[in-house]
Amino acid sequence: MKHDWVISVLQDLRTYAEAHGLHAVALKAEETLQVALAEIEADEQDSASPNTPPSGRRDN
């Protein structure tokens, strides 16, 4: 996965925040982590699908 580093940074941020009593930061880091995972997954699924023009038409 080309975005592994982003996931790692967000996990580290969450862990640091939890360890230092920064509860709101930890929650936001977790939320951001979940958004990042979902967006990366969607991007990977889009990359795996055949190339269809944005209009939905198929090239002949």
TIPAKOL-469257 format. One line per field, with one value per residue (C-alpha): residue number from 1; y, z negated, x; residue in three letters. Coordinates in nm, 2 decimals. Each point is the difference from the previous one (the first is absolute). Example, Ala and Ser with C-alpha at 12.3 -4.5 7.8 and 13.67 -1.06 7.14 Angstrom:
nr <- 1,2
v <- -0.45,0.34
w <- -0.78,0.07
u <- 1.23,0.14
rest <- ala,ser
! end
This chain:
nr <- 1,2,3,4,5,6,7,8,9,10,11,12,13,14,15,16,17,18,19,20,21,22,23,24,25,26,27,28,29,30,31,32,33,34,35,36,37,38,39,40,41,42,43,44,45,46,47,48,49,50,51,52,53,54,55,56,57,58,59,60
v <- 0.00,0.33,0.19,-0.22,0.29,0.22,-0.28,-0.04,0.37,0.02,-0.31,0.15,0.33,-0.19,-0.20,0.31,0.19,-0.29,-0.04,0.37,0.05,0.19,-0.17,0.24,-0.03,-0.38,-0.01,0.23,-0.21,-0.31,0.17,0.11,-0.34,-0.16,0.26,-0.06,-0.38,0.04,0.25,-0.22,-0.31,0.19,0.13,-0.36,-0.13,0.28,-0.08,-0.37,0.08,0.02,0.34,0.15,0.36,0.23,0.04,-0.38,-0.05,-0.27,0.07,-0.20
w <- 0.00,0.11,-0.29,-0.28,-0.14,-0.05,-0.19,-0.22,-0.08,-0.09,-0.22,-0.17,-0.06,-0.15,-0.23,-0.11,-0.07,-0.21,-0.20,-0.08,-0.09,0.32,0.03,0.26,0.22,-0.04,0.11,0.30,0.10,-0.01,0.21,0.25,0.01,0.08,0.28,0.14,0.01,0.17,0.25,0.08,0.04,0.24,0.20,0.03,0.11,0.26,0.13,0.04,0.21,0.38,0.16,0.07,0.10,-0.27,0.21,-0.04,0.38,0.12,0.26,0.33
u <- 0.00,0.16,-0.17,0.13,0.21,-0.32,-0.17,0.31,0.02,-0.37,0.04,0.31,-0.19,-0.29,0.23,0.19,-0.32,-0.14,0.32,0.01,-0.36,-0.09,-0.34,-0.15,0.31,-0.01,-0.36,0.06,0.31,-0.22,-0.27,0.26,0.16,-0.34,-0.06,0.34,-0.05,-0.34,0.14,0.30,-0.22,-0.23,0.30,0.14,-0.34,-0.03,0.35,-0.10,-0.31,0.02,0.06,-0.34,-0.03,-0.15,-0.32,-0.06,0.03,0.22,0.26,-0.05
rest <- met,lys,his,asp,trp,val,ile,ser,val,leu,gln,asp,leu,arg,thr,tyr,ala,glu,ala,his,gly,leu,his,ala,val,ala,leu,lys,ala,glu,glu,thr,leu,gln,val,ala,leu,ala,glu,ile,glu,ala,asp,glu,gln,asp,ser,ala,ser,pro,asn,thr,pro,pro,ser,gly,arg,arg,asp,asn
! end
